[in-house]
Each structure stands twice: as C-alpha cells, then as structure tokens.
Amino acid sequence: MSQPQVMKRLEACLILQALPGMGLHRAVSMVSHFGSAEAVFEASLNEWKQVEGIGENLCNQLRKWKRYQIKIEPILKRVAQHNLQTLFFGTNEYPKPLSFCSDAPLTLYYQGNLNFKKRKIISIVGTRQNTSQGKDFCVKLIEALQPFNPIICSGLARGIDIIAHQTALKLGIETVACLAHGLERIYPPAHLNASKLICKQGGLVTDFLPDAPFRKENFPRRNRLIAGMAHATVVIESGVSGGSMNTADLAHLYGRELFAVPGRPLDLKSSGCHQLITQNKAQLLSDPNQLIEALAWKLSPQKRAVQKALFQTLDQEEQKVCSLLTKAGKSPLDEIALELGWKISTAASLLMQMEMKGLVRALPGKQFEWA
C-alpha cells in the first residue's frame, strides 16, 4: 500500500463499499474498529484479520484497493457537481440514534442546514390519503412539541409526511426529509418548492448516490433512515400495509419508542395503527402530551452528583448506567438505551434489576434517575 493516508474520507468509504464481498455490515465493522474509513487502508494485513468477519479473501481485496479508484471517480465527480454535503458514520455530526442500527449507512448525503448533535428527533409518518382528523392531529402534535425544539423527520411523501414538514416550517422547527433517491431529483415533483424551504430550515437526506435508479424497492431503504435516526416514531393514519407500516416495523425492530394514533374502529385508514396497538408494538397516542410524558421530556433537566464509593461495587453494565445517570440526571429509557448502545428491552431489564437493588429510581414517563 502506497500513501493511503492521502485518501479523502468519502473516497475511502466508496472504495470500502466497492470491494467484492465487503457489504455494508462488514464495512461498518471495519470503520467502527479502526475509527474511520481512511484508517482502514492505513492498517496492516494482521490488523485487518483481527476484525470479526474479515477473512483471507477480503484481506486480499483490501490489498488491491487502488484498482477501485477508477471505478469511484465518476461518483466523486457527481457528488461535487451536485454540491452535496456528507455525514459519516462514527463522527459527531452523524445522527447518533442511527449509528446504533445494524444497517446504518457509512455515508449520508444531504443538502441544507443540519446539526444533529444532542438533538431530539421525532419521525412522523402516515397515509398519503389522510383525513382532516389526521391532519389536525399532526398539527396539534407538532405544536405541542415546539417548546422542546425537536427535529421533525419524515419522507416528503403526500399526505401526513408533507403536512408534518409544512407544519414544522410554519412553527419555526427544523425538519428533515429522508429521500428514496439521489438528491438531484425531488419526488413527488409537486413538493419541489417545499423541499427548497426545508433546505433552509433543516435538510434533505439520503444514502442513495446521485443518479441512482429510482425504483419502488428504494422506499424500504429510505424508511430505515426515518425510523433509525429518530428517538421515537409516530404513525398517524395507515392501512395494514405500505410505507408507514414498514417504517413502524423498523422502529420496533430497532427498539425505538413507537406510537400510533387510533381512529374510528372500522376506518381502513386507521387499521394499521390499530394493528400496531393490539400487537403491543406501539403505544396508543390520543393526546400529544402523552408522547412528551412517555419520553419524559423536561424543559429544565436537573443534575445529580456522582457517588464514587458505590461506583466501585457495581458490575460493568451497572457502572455504565451509573456514569450516564450521574452525568445526565433524570434520563428517559430510550435515551439510556441509545447512549449505551443497547436495545430498549435490554436497558429496561437491567434498570428493573437496579431498581430492586435500590440503585436507581423509576420516575413517571419511563424516566430514571440515580438513587
């Protein structure tokens, strides 16, 4: 390997993903292990072999990385031509909740003004043929969230998606639209003007390269961004199938908080929401304030002091919880799970055990503090 250190991060990510047999999961493992995509190519053969899942064949491909530079040059040119900005896995700028997903992309491309650092993110999705009741609830929900200054995330689709984006814009809240295609186009075209406003007060995000083929199969890949980057997902009106339910299932798979707004018993546009509730995948959300209470959002969080002597008697997992809670003060279950890289079910089980030991105190709204 000659002078790999001169590689730029995007170039390194693209080469890493272009290597035969690498795939997304192994690429993410390599970046996690070495700290950056460039560092992967600065490592030695023996260091590569230490990464789980990286065998002799992949090591041979890594040794030949220069032959893939020609292949990715056109991609780098298109990214530059479209003036795209990038967010890289493992950096502070990357949406932290998304980094805990097993299928998180190495690179996100975006246009706009984005800052995901220490931000509350709520995804709102729903049917393209919404009712007036669905629209009203979406507006009231975002109005209730406004004091907490969250980022409202959705998919720029017709119906509930665009209502969520437009309401956030009107209220001065940042909003992010996740796209199922490259950023050189807008779909549906009718939302072009809205997309320009979103870029001024948030941004457009995708992991698709410019000029990538636009297919129906792209939407589940887009939906994983909507579900993955949010602390919680809200479904407002949905049938039992479609993009909203796919996003909801992904949010449930990622162990995120999921809420569904109920409708009339026989309303087909609410049948998906009812299914999520009856299957215990989603919490019933009939009042916007229920979401705020469930996430234990407070406008003035309080800090607590560290109990150093007790820290030494805790096991490794309990010490992690102790460090987090003594620094953050009161913290909701989903934030604890995200910070520690655990599933919510894993965090909930450990916190229950610690509560029985008198180490933590459970508070209303799935919030915990150090006892």
C-alpha positions as CSV (number, residue, x, y, z in Angstrom):
1,M,0.0,0.0,0.0
2,S,1.4,3.4,-1.0
3,Q,0.4,6.6,0.6
4,P,-3.1,5.6,1.6
5,Q,-3.1,8.4,4.1
6,V,-3.8,10.9,1.3
7,M,-7.3,9.4,0.7
8,K,-10.3,11.6,1.5
9,R,-13.0,10.2,3.7
10,L,-15.7,9.9,1.0
11,E,-13.2,8.3,-1.4
12,A,-12.3,5.8,1.3
13,C,-16.0,5.0,2.1
14,L,-16.8,4.4,-1.5
15,I,-13.8,2.2,-2.1
16,L,-14.6,0.2,1.0
17,Q,-18.1,-0.4,-0.2
18,A,-16.9,-1.3,-3.7
19,L,-14.8,-4.1,-2.5
20,P,-16.3,-7.5,-3.6
21,G,-17.7,-9.4,-0.6
22,M,-17.4,-6.5,1.8
23,G,-21.0,-5.4,2.1
24,L,-22.5,-2.8,4.4
25,H,-22.2,-4.7,7.7
26,R,-18.5,-5.6,7.3
27,A,-17.7,-2.1,6.1
28,V,-19.4,-0.6,9.2
29,S,-17.5,-3.1,11.4
30,M,-14.2,-2.0,9.8
31,V,-14.9,1.7,10.3
32,S,-16.0,1.1,13.9
33,H,-12.8,-0.9,14.6
34,F,-10.3,1.5,13.0
35,G,-12.1,4.8,13.7
36,S,-12.5,6.0,10.1
37,A,-12.7,4.7,6.6
38,E,-9.2,6.2,5.8
39,A,-7.7,4.4,8.8
40,V,-8.9,1.1,7.4
41,F,-6.5,1.5,4.5
42,E,-3.7,2.6,6.7
43,A,-3.9,-0.6,8.7
44,S,-1.8,-3.7,8.2
45,L,-2.8,-7.1,7.0
46,N,-2.6,-8.5,10.5
47,E,-4.8,-5.7,11.8
48,W,-7.4,-6.4,9.2
49,K,-7.6,-10.0,10.2
50,Q,-8.4,-9.0,13.8
51,V,-11.8,-7.7,12.7
52,E,-14.6,-10.2,13.1
53,G,-15.9,-11.4,9.7
54,I,-12.8,-10.3,7.7
55,G,-11.2,-13.4,6.2
56,E,-8.4,-14.0,3.8
57,N,-10.4,-13.2,0.7
58,L,-11.4,-9.8,1.9
59,C,-7.9,-9.0,3.0
60,N,-6.7,-9.8,-0.5
61,Q,-9.3,-7.4,-1.9
62,L,-8.2,-4.7,0.6
63,R,-4.6,-5.1,-0.5
64,K,-5.8,-4.3,-4.1
65,W,-7.9,-1.2,-3.1
66,K,-6.2,1.1,-5.7
67,R,-7.8,-0.7,-8.6
68,Y,-11.2,0.6,-7.4
69,Q,-10.2,4.3,-7.5
70,I,-11.1,4.5,-11.2
71,K,-14.5,3.0,-10.5
72,I,-15.5,5.6,-8.0
73,E,-14.0,8.7,-9.7
74,P,-17.3,9.3,-11.6
75,I,-19.2,9.1,-8.3
76,L,-17.0,11.6,-6.7
77,K,-17.5,14.0,-9.6
78,R,-21.3,13.7,-9.4
79,V,-21.2,14.4,-5.7
80,A,-19.2,17.5,-6.4
81,Q,-21.3,18.6,-9.3
82,H,-24.5,18.4,-7.2
83,N,-22.7,20.3,-4.3
84,L,-23.7,17.6,-1.8
85,Q,-22.6,17.6,1.8
86,T,-21.8,14.4,3.7
87,L,-22.2,12.9,7.1
88,F,-20.0,10.0,8.0
89,F,-20.7,7.0,10.3
90,G,-18.7,7.3,13.5
91,T,-18.5,11.1,13.6
92,N,-20.2,13.5,16.0
93,E,-22.1,15.1,13.1
94,Y,-23.8,11.8,12.2
95,P,-27.3,11.2,13.7
96,K,-26.5,9.4,16.9
97,P,-29.6,7.2,17.1
98,L,-29.0,6.0,13.5
99,S,-25.5,4.9,14.4
100,F,-26.9,2.2,16.7
101,C,-28.8,0.5,13.8
102,S,-27.2,-2.6,12.4
103,D,-27.9,-1.4,8.8
104,A,-26.7,2.2,9.3
105,P,-25.1,3.6,6.1
106,L,-21.5,4.6,6.1
107,T,-22.3,7.9,4.3
108,L,-25.3,10.2,4.3
109,Y,-25.6,12.8,1.6
110,Y,-27.6,16.0,2.3
111,Q,-28.5,19.4,1.3
112,G,-29.5,22.1,3.7
113,N,-28.5,23.2,7.2
114,L,-28.3,20.3,9.6
115,N,-27.0,19.8,13.1
116,F,-27.9,16.5,14.7
117,K,-25.7,17.0,17.8
118,K,-27.6,16.4,21.0
119,R,-31.0,17.0,19.3
120,K,-34.3,15.4,20.0
121,I,-35.6,13.8,16.8
122,I,-39.2,12.7,16.2
123,S,-40.3,10.9,13.0
124,I,-43.9,11.3,11.9
125,V,-45.4,9.2,9.1
126,G,-48.8,8.2,7.8
127,T,-51.1,7.6,4.8
128,R,-50.9,9.6,1.6
129,Q,-54.7,9.9,1.7
130,N,-55.1,11.5,5.1
131,T,-58.4,12.7,6.6
132,S,-59.0,16.1,8.1
133,Q,-58.8,14.5,11.5
134,G,-55.4,13.1,10.7
135,K,-54.1,16.4,9.6
136,D,-55.5,18.2,12.7
137,F,-53.8,15.7,15.0
138,C,-50.5,16.1,13.1
139,V,-50.6,19.8,13.5
140,K,-51.5,19.7,17.2
141,L,-48.8,17.2,17.9
142,I,-46.1,19.3,16.4
143,E,-47.5,22.4,18.2
144,A,-47.2,20.5,21.5
145,L,-43.6,19.5,20.6
146,Q,-42.5,23.0,19.6
147,P,-41.2,24.2,23.1
148,F,-38.8,21.3,23.1
149,N,-37.3,22.3,19.7
150,P,-37.1,18.8,18.2
151,I,-36.2,17.9,14.6
152,I,-39.3,16.6,12.8
153,C,-38.4,13.9,10.4
154,S,-40.5,12.4,7.6
155,G,-40.3,11.2,4.0
156,L,-41.6,14.1,1.9
157,A,-44.5,12.0,0.6
158,R,-48.0,13.2,0.0
159,G,-50.4,13.2,2.9
160,I,-49.2,13.1,6.5
161,D,-45.5,13.4,5.5
162,I,-45.8,16.7,3.8
163,I,-48.2,18.0,6.5
164,A,-45.6,17.3,9.1
165,H,-42.9,19.1,7.1
166,Q,-45.0,22.1,6.4
167,T,-46.3,22.4,10.0
168,A,-42.7,22.3,11.3
169,L,-41.7,25.0,8.8
170,K,-44.6,27.3,9.9
171,L,-43.7,26.9,13.5
172,G,-40.0,27.5,13.0
173,I,-39.0,24.0,13.8
174,E,-36.2,22.2,11.9
175,T,-37.4,19.4,9.7
176,V,-35.6,16.7,7.8
177,A,-36.9,14.8,4.7
178,C,-35.4,11.4,4.0
179,L,-35.5,10.5,0.3
180,A,-35.6,7.2,-1.6
181,H,-33.4,8.5,-4.4
182,G,-30.4,10.8,-5.1
183,L,-30.6,14.5,-4.3
184,E,-30.5,15.5,-7.9
185,R,-34.3,15.0,-8.1
186,I,-37.4,15.5,-5.9
187,Y,-40.2,13.1,-5.7
188,P,-43.1,13.8,-5.9
189,P,-42.3,16.8,-8.2
190,A,-45.2,18.7,-6.6
191,H,-43.1,19.1,-3.4
192,L,-40.2,20.8,-5.1
193,N,-41.0,24.2,-3.5
194,A,-41.4,22.6,-0.1
195,S,-38.1,20.9,-0.5
196,K,-36.4,24.2,-1.0
197,L,-37.9,25.6,2.2
198,I,-36.9,22.5,4.1
199,C,-33.3,23.1,2.9
200,K,-33.4,26.5,4.6
201,Q,-34.8,25.1,7.9
202,G,-33.4,21.6,8.0
203,G,-32.4,19.5,5.1
204,L,-32.9,16.7,2.6
205,V,-31.1,13.4,3.5
206,T,-30.4,10.2,1.6
207,D,-27.9,7.4,1.4
208,F,-28.5,7.0,-2.4
209,L,-25.8,8.2,-4.8
210,P,-26.7,10.9,-7.4
211,D,-28.4,9.4,-10.5
212,A,-29.1,6.1,-8.7
213,P,-32.0,4.3,-10.4
214,F,-35.3,5.3,-8.9
215,R,-37.3,2.2,-8.1
216,K,-40.2,1.2,-5.8
217,E,-37.8,-1.0,-3.9
218,N,-35.9,2.0,-2.7
219,F,-38.6,3.1,-0.2
220,P,-37.9,0.5,2.5
221,R,-34.2,1.5,2.4
222,R,-35.4,5.1,2.8
223,N,-37.7,4.1,5.6
224,R,-34.9,2.7,7.7
225,L,-33.4,6.2,7.9
226,I,-36.7,7.7,9.1
227,A,-37.1,5.0,11.8
228,G,-33.4,4.8,12.6
229,M,-32.5,8.5,13.2
230,A,-35.4,9.2,15.5
231,H,-35.8,8.7,19.2
232,A,-39.5,8.0,18.6
233,T,-41.8,7.4,15.6
234,V,-45.4,8.4,15.4
235,V,-47.9,6.8,12.9
236,I,-50.9,9.0,12.1
237,E,-53.4,7.0,9.9
238,S,-52.2,4.0,8.0
239,G,-53.6,0.9,6.4
240,V,-52.2,-2.5,7.4
241,S,-49.6,-2.4,4.6
242,G,-47.5,0.3,3.0
243,G,-44.6,2.6,3.8
244,S,-45.8,3.8,7.1
245,M,-46.2,0.3,8.5
246,N,-42.7,-0.6,7.1
247,T,-41.3,2.4,8.9
248,A,-43.2,1.4,12.1
249,D,-41.9,-2.2,11.9
250,L,-38.3,-0.9,11.5
251,A,-38.7,1.4,14.5
252,H,-40.0,-1.6,16.5
253,L,-37.1,-3.7,15.3
254,Y,-34.6,-1.0,16.3
255,G,-36.1,-1.0,19.8
256,R,-37.3,2.6,19.5
257,E,-40.4,4.1,21.0
258,L,-43.3,3.7,18.6
259,F,-46.7,5.5,18.9
260,A,-49.9,5.0,16.8
261,V,-52.8,7.3,16.7
262,P,-56.2,5.5,16.9
263,G,-59.1,6.2,14.6
264,R,-62.7,5.0,14.2
265,P,-63.0,1.2,14.7
266,L,-63.9,0.4,11.1
267,D,-61.8,3.1,9.4
268,L,-59.4,1.3,7.0
269,K,-57.1,4.3,7.1
270,S,-56.5,3.6,10.8
271,S,-56.5,-0.2,10.6
272,G,-52.7,-0.3,10.6
273,C,-52.5,1.9,13.7
274,H,-55.0,-0.3,15.5
275,Q,-52.9,-3.4,14.5
276,L,-49.7,-1.9,15.9
277,I,-51.5,-1.1,19.2
278,T,-53.2,-4.5,19.5
279,Q,-49.9,-6.3,18.7
280,N,-48.2,-4.2,21.5
281,K,-45.7,-2.8,19.1
282,A,-46.9,0.8,19.5
283,Q,-48.3,2.9,22.4
284,L,-51.7,4.4,21.8
285,L,-51.4,8.1,21.3
286,S,-54.7,10.0,21.6
287,D,-53.2,13.2,23.1
288,P,-49.9,14.9,22.0
289,N,-48.9,15.3,25.6
290,Q,-48.8,11.6,26.1
291,L,-45.8,11.5,23.8
292,I,-44.0,14.1,25.9
293,E,-44.8,12.3,29.1
294,A,-43.7,8.9,27.6
295,L,-40.4,10.3,26.6
296,A,-40.0,12.2,29.9
297,W,-39.0,15.4,28.2
298,K,-38.4,18.3,30.5
299,L,-37.6,21.9,29.7
300,S,-35.2,22.1,32.7
301,P,-33.5,18.8,33.5
302,Q,-31.7,18.6,36.8
303,K,-28.2,17.3,37.5
304,R,-27.2,14.8,40.3
305,A,-23.9,14.3,42.0
306,V,-21.6,11.2,41.4
307,Q,-21.5,8.6,44.2
308,K,-17.9,7.5,43.7
309,A,-17.7,4.9,46.5
310,L,-20.7,3.0,45.3
311,F,-19.4,3.0,41.8
312,Q,-16.6,0.6,42.6
313,T,-19.0,-2.1,43.9
314,L,-21.1,-2.2,40.7
315,D,-20.6,-4.6,37.8
316,Q,-19.5,-3.4,34.4
317,E,-23.0,-2.8,33.0
318,E,-24.2,-1.1,36.2
319,Q,-21.2,1.2,36.1
320,K,-22.2,2.3,32.6
321,V,-25.7,3.2,33.8
322,C,-24.3,4.9,36.9
323,S,-21.9,7.1,34.8
324,L,-24.7,8.0,32.4
325,L,-27.3,8.9,35.1
326,T,-25.0,10.8,37.4
327,K,-23.9,13.0,34.5
328,A,-27.3,13.4,32.7
329,G,-29.5,13.5,35.8
330,K,-33.0,12.3,35.0
331,S,-33.0,10.4,31.7
332,P,-35.7,8.6,29.7
333,L,-35.4,4.9,28.9
334,D,-34.9,5.4,25.2
335,E,-32.0,7.9,25.8
336,I,-30.3,5.4,28.2
337,A,-30.6,2.6,25.6
338,L,-29.3,4.8,22.8
339,E,-26.4,6.2,24.8
340,L,-25.2,2.8,25.9
341,G,-25.9,1.1,22.5
342,W,-28.4,-1.4,23.9
343,K,-31.8,-2.5,22.9
344,I,-34.6,-0.8,24.9
345,S,-35.6,-4.3,26.2
346,T,-32.0,-4.9,27.5
347,A,-31.9,-1.5,29.2
348,A,-35.3,-1.9,30.7
349,S,-34.4,-5.3,32.2
350,L,-31.2,-4.1,33.8
351,L,-32.8,-0.9,35.1
352,M,-35.5,-3.0,36.7
353,Q,-32.9,-5.1,38.5
354,M,-31.0,-2.0,39.6
355,E,-34.3,-0.5,40.9
356,M,-34.9,-3.6,43.0
357,K,-31.4,-3.1,44.4
358,G,-32.2,0.5,45.3
359,L,-29.6,1.8,42.8
360,V,-31.9,3.7,40.5
361,R,-35.3,5.3,41.0
362,A,-38.1,4.9,38.4
363,L,-40.0,8.1,37.6
364,P,-43.2,8.7,35.6
365,G,-42.9,8.6,31.9
366,K,-40.2,5.8,31.7
367,Q,-37.7,8.1,33.2
368,F,-34.9,7.1,35.6
369,E,-32.5,8.8,38.0
370,W,-29.7,7.6,40.2
371,A,-30.9,6.8,43.7
